[in-house]
Amino acid sequence: MISSLRGRVLHLEPDSVVIDVHGVGYAVAVTAQHARQLHLGDEVFVHTSMIVREDAMLLFGFEDRSELDVFGHLLSVSGVGPKSALGVLSALTVDQIATAVADEDDAPFRRVSGIGPKTAKLIVVQLAGKLTAPARTTPGVPAAQGLGVQLAAALVALGWSERVATETAENVLAEAPAGATVPALLKLALAHLGPARAERTGV
């Protein structure tokens, strides 16, 4: 099974590329966006999925491992073949696919060529819980700032003044590990405030 390839671009088409690996040319189907990024003679690395049929062996290539994983999930959906799965990834990013599934919104999939209404619904139903949607933030507000607002509000609700809550939230966010959740940040904030006789609202 061929799981990846590294070599030079020998030939390009709008949806495929031939990669020369030590004198052997491998025809690899890729998304339209990926193909537009490539140039003849480029050295490339792609994660690949090999589909073996009675009459052919097909290679599908992806520049990112997450795309390969989503491709595999799409293939598990009834009625979705490799070309349709590649079409979905050509039309939508991994995050857009995950968000649509999380929102139970089949409209983005219905707009993909070759995906009918029934198959679009099946994608949403059968991939539910299998993909991780990106964290949502308030429009125009960076993710860290959104967490800071939530953390400060939680501290105010527990009795600290807005000034102390805001300062503590800023300090905790500066030291917290990436990806920390509000509950985890709140625990850190309380540990930080505990030893210090913090000013509380009404005191």
The 8 nearest C-alpha neighbors of each residue, nearest first, counted from 0:
[[1, 2, 49, 48, 50, 3, 51, 47],
 [0, 2, 3, 49, 47, 48, 4, 58],
 [3, 1, 47, 46, 48, 0, 4, 49],
 [4, 2, 46, 47, 45, 1, 5, 44],
 [5, 3, 45, 44, 6, 46, 47, 2],
 [4, 6, 44, 43, 20, 45, 3, 42],
 [5, 7, 20, 19, 42, 43, 18, 4],
 [8, 6, 42, 19, 41, 18, 40, 43],
 [7, 9, 18, 40, 39, 41, 10, 17],
 [8, 10, 17, 18, 19, 39, 7, 40],
 [11, 9, 17, 16, 8, 39, 12, 18],
 [12, 10, 16, 15, 17, 13, 39, 9],
 [11, 13, 15, 14, 16, 10, 34, 17],
 [14, 12, 31, 34, 15, 11, 35, 16],
 [15, 13, 31, 29, 12, 30, 28, 34],
 [16, 14, 28, 12, 29, 27, 13, 11],
 [15, 17, 11, 27, 10, 26, 12, 18],
 [16, 18, 26, 10, 25, 9, 24, 8],
 [19, 17, 8, 25, 24, 7, 9, 6],
 [18, 20, 24, 7, 6, 23, 22, 9],
 [19, 21, 6, 23, 22, 18, 24, 5],
 [22, 20, 23, 19, 6, 24, 7, 5],
 [21, 23, 20, 19, 24, 6, 18, 25],
 [22, 24, 20, 19, 21, 25, 18, 6],
 [23, 25, 19, 18, 17, 20, 22, 26],
 [24, 26, 18, 17, 27, 19, 23, 20],
 [27, 25, 17, 16, 24, 18, 28, 58],
 [26, 28, 58, 59, 16, 15, 60, 17],
 [27, 29, 15, 59, 14, 60, 58, 16],
 [30, 28, 15, 60, 14, 59, 33, 27],
 [29, 31, 89, 33, 32, 14, 85, 34],
 [30, 32, 14, 34, 33, 89, 13, 35],
 [33, 31, 35, 30, 34, 89, 36, 29],
 [32, 34, 30, 36, 35, 31, 29, 37],
 [33, 35, 31, 37, 36, 32, 13, 14],
 [36, 34, 32, 33, 37, 31, 13, 38],
 [37, 35, 33, 34, 32, 38, 31, 41],
 [38, 36, 34, 35, 33, 41, 39, 8],
 [39, 37, 41, 40, 8, 36, 11, 35],
 [38, 40, 8, 41, 9, 10, 37, 11],
 [39, 41, 8, 7, 38, 9, 42, 10],
 [42, 40, 7, 8, 39, 38, 43, 37],
 [41, 43, 7, 6, 8, 40, 44, 5],
 [44, 42, 6, 5, 7, 41, 45, 8],
 [43, 45, 5, 4, 6, 62, 46, 42],
 [46, 44, 62, 61, 60, 4, 3, 47],
 [45, 47, 3, 61, 60, 2, 62, 64],
 [48, 46, 60, 2, 3, 59, 45, 61],
 [47, 49, 59, 58, 2, 50, 60, 46],
 [48, 50, 58, 57, 1, 51, 47, 59],
 [49, 51, 57, 56, 58, 48, 52, 59],
 [52, 50, 56, 55, 57, 49, 53, 54],
 [53, 51, 55, 54, 56, 50, 57, 49],
 [52, 54, 55, 51, 56, 50, 57, 49],
 [55, 53, 52, 56, 51, 57, 50, 49],
 [54, 56, 52, 53, 51, 57, 50, 58],
 [55, 57, 51, 50, 52, 58, 49, 54],
 [58, 56, 50, 49, 55, 51, 59, 27],
 [57, 59, 49, 27, 48, 28, 47, 50],
 [60, 58, 28, 48, 27, 47, 29, 49],
 [59, 61, 47, 29, 45, 46, 27, 28],
 [62, 60, 46, 45, 63, 67, 66, 47],
 [61, 63, 45, 46, 64, 44, 60, 33],
 [62, 64, 65, 61, 66, 67, 46, 45],
 [65, 63, 67, 66, 68, 46, 62, 61],
 [64, 66, 68, 67, 63, 69, 93, 70],
 [67, 65, 69, 64, 68, 63, 70, 61],
 [66, 68, 70, 64, 65, 69, 61, 71],
 [67, 69, 65, 71, 70, 66, 64, 72],
 [70, 68, 72, 66, 71, 67, 73, 65],
 [71, 69, 67, 73, 68, 72, 84, 66],
 [70, 72, 74, 68, 69, 73, 67, 75],
 [73, 71, 69, 75, 74, 70, 68, 126],
 [74, 72, 70, 75, 71, 76, 84, 69],
 [73, 75, 71, 76, 72, 79, 80, 70],
 [74, 76, 72, 73, 77, 71, 79, 125],
 [77, 75, 74, 73, 79, 122, 78, 125],
 [78, 76, 79, 75, 121, 118, 74, 122],
 [77, 79, 76, 118, 80, 74, 121, 75],
 [80, 78, 74, 76, 77, 83, 84, 73],
 [79, 81, 83, 82, 74, 84, 78, 73],
 [80, 82, 84, 83, 85, 74, 79, 70],
 [83, 81, 85, 84, 80, 86, 79, 87],
 [84, 82, 86, 80, 85, 81, 79, 113],
 [83, 85, 81, 87, 86, 82, 73, 70],
 [86, 84, 82, 88, 83, 87, 81, 89],
 [85, 87, 83, 89, 84, 88, 82, 90],
 [88, 86, 84, 90, 89, 85, 91, 111],
 [87, 89, 85, 91, 86, 90, 92, 84],
 [90, 88, 30, 86, 87, 31, 91, 85],
 [89, 91, 87, 88, 86, 111, 92, 110],
 [92, 90, 88, 95, 89, 87, 96, 93],
 [91, 93, 95, 94, 88, 96, 90, 89],
 [92, 94, 96, 95, 97, 66, 91, 69],
 [95, 93, 97, 92, 96, 98, 132, 133],
 [94, 96, 92, 98, 93, 97, 91, 99],
 [95, 97, 93, 99, 94, 98, 91, 92],
 [98, 96, 132, 94, 100, 130, 95, 99],
 [97, 99, 132, 101, 95, 100, 96, 94],
 [98, 100, 104, 102, 96, 101, 97, 103],
 [101, 99, 123, 103, 97, 102, 98, 127],
 [100, 102, 98, 103, 99, 97, 132, 127],
 [101, 103, 99, 104, 100, 98, 97, 123],
 [104, 102, 100, 101, 123, 99, 105, 124],
 [105, 103, 99, 102, 106, 100, 123, 107],
 [104, 106, 119, 108, 120, 107, 123, 103],
 [105, 107, 109, 108, 104, 110, 119, 99],
 [108, 106, 110, 109, 105, 111, 99, 104],
 [107, 109, 119, 110, 111, 106, 105, 114],
 [110, 108, 106, 111, 107, 119, 116, 114],
 [109, 111, 108, 107, 112, 106, 114, 115],
 [112, 110, 108, 109, 114, 87, 113, 90],
 [111, 113, 114, 110, 86, 109, 83, 115],
 [112, 114, 83, 111, 115, 86, 109, 110],
 [115, 113, 112, 111, 109, 118, 119, 108],
 [114, 116, 118, 117, 109, 119, 113, 112],
 [117, 115, 119, 118, 109, 120, 114, 105],
 [118, 116, 120, 119, 115, 121, 114, 109],
 [117, 119, 121, 115, 120, 116, 114, 122],
 [118, 120, 116, 122, 108, 105, 121, 117],
 [121, 119, 123, 117, 118, 122, 105, 124],
 [120, 122, 118, 124, 123, 119, 125, 117],
 [123, 121, 119, 120, 125, 124, 126, 76],
 [122, 124, 100, 120, 121, 126, 125, 103],
 [125, 123, 121, 127, 122, 126, 120, 103],
 [124, 126, 122, 127, 121, 123, 76, 75],
 [127, 125, 129, 123, 124, 122, 128, 100],
 [128, 126, 124, 129, 125, 123, 100, 101],
 [127, 129, 130, 126, 131, 101, 100, 125],
 [130, 128, 126, 127, 131, 72, 125, 97],
 [131, 129, 97, 128, 132, 126, 127, 100],
 [130, 132, 97, 133, 129, 128, 98, 94],
 [131, 133, 97, 98, 94, 130, 134, 101],
 [134, 132, 94, 135, 131, 98, 97, 95],
 [135, 133, 132, 136, 142, 131, 98, 178],
 [134, 136, 133, 137, 142, 132, 138, 145],
 [137, 135, 142, 138, 145, 140, 134, 141],
 [136, 138, 140, 139, 145, 135, 141, 142],
 [139, 137, 140, 136, 141, 135, 142, 145],
 [138, 140, 137, 141, 136, 142, 145, 144],
 [139, 141, 137, 138, 145, 144, 142, 136],
 [142, 140, 144, 143, 145, 139, 136, 137],
 [141, 143, 145, 144, 136, 146, 140, 135],
 [144, 142, 146, 145, 141, 147, 172, 140],
 [143, 145, 147, 141, 146, 142, 148, 140],
 [146, 144, 142, 148, 147, 143, 140, 141],
 [147, 145, 149, 143, 144, 148, 150, 142],
 [146, 148, 144, 150, 145, 149, 168, 151],
 [147, 149, 151, 145, 146, 150, 152, 144],
 [150, 148, 146, 152, 147, 151, 153, 145],
 [149, 151, 147, 153, 152, 148, 168, 146],
 [152, 150, 164, 154, 165, 148, 153, 149],
 [151, 153, 155, 149, 150, 154, 148, 156],
 [154, 152, 156, 150, 151, 155, 149, 157],
 [155, 153, 157, 151, 156, 152, 164, 159],
 [154, 156, 159, 152, 158, 157, 153, 160],
 [155, 157, 153, 154, 158, 152, 159, 151],
 [158, 156, 154, 155, 159, 153, 152, 199],
 [159, 157, 155, 156, 199, 200, 154, 160],
 [160, 158, 199, 155, 200, 154, 164, 157],
 [159, 161, 200, 199, 163, 162, 155, 164],
 [160, 162, 164, 163, 155, 165, 159, 151],
 [161, 163, 165, 160, 164, 166, 159, 167],
 [164, 162, 166, 160, 165, 161, 167, 159],
 [163, 165, 151, 161, 167, 162, 154, 166],
 [164, 166, 168, 151, 162, 167, 163, 161],
 [167, 165, 163, 169, 168, 164, 162, 170],
 [166, 168, 170, 164, 169, 165, 163, 171],
 [167, 169, 165, 171, 166, 170, 147, 151],
 [168, 170, 166, 172, 167, 171, 173, 165],
 [171, 169, 167, 173, 168, 172, 166, 174],
 [170, 172, 168, 174, 173, 169, 175, 167],
 [173, 171, 175, 169, 174, 170, 168, 147],
 [172, 174, 170, 171, 175, 169, 168, 176],
 [173, 175, 171, 172, 170, 176, 169, 177],
 [174, 176, 172, 171, 173, 177, 179, 184],
 [177, 175, 179, 178, 174, 172, 173, 184],
 [176, 178, 179, 175, 172, 180, 174, 143],
 [177, 179, 176, 180, 175, 143, 134, 181],
 [180, 178, 177, 176, 183, 184, 175, 181],
 [181, 179, 183, 182, 184, 178, 146, 185],
 [180, 182, 184, 183, 185, 150, 146, 179],
 [183, 181, 185, 184, 180, 186, 179, 150],
 [184, 182, 186, 180, 181, 185, 179, 187],
 [185, 183, 181, 187, 186, 182, 188, 180],
 [184, 186, 188, 182, 187, 183, 181, 189],
 [185, 187, 183, 189, 184, 188, 190, 182],
 [188, 186, 184, 190, 185, 189, 191, 183],
 [187, 189, 185, 191, 190, 186, 184, 192],
 [190, 188, 192, 186, 191, 187, 193, 185],
 [189, 191, 187, 193, 188, 192, 186, 194],
 [192, 190, 188, 189, 193, 187, 194, 195],
 [193, 191, 189, 195, 190, 194, 188, 197],
 [192, 194, 190, 195, 191, 189, 196, 197],
 [195, 193, 192, 196, 191, 190, 197, 189],
 [196, 194, 197, 192, 193, 191, 198, 190],
 [195, 197, 194, 198, 193, 192, 199, 191],
 [198, 196, 195, 192, 199, 163, 159, 193],
 [197, 199, 159, 160, 196, 200, 163, 202],
 [200, 198, 159, 160, 158, 202, 197, 201],
 [199, 201, 160, 159, 202, 158, 198, 155],
 [200, 202, 199, 160, 158, 159, 198, 155],
 [201, 199, 200, 198, 160, 159, 158, 197]]
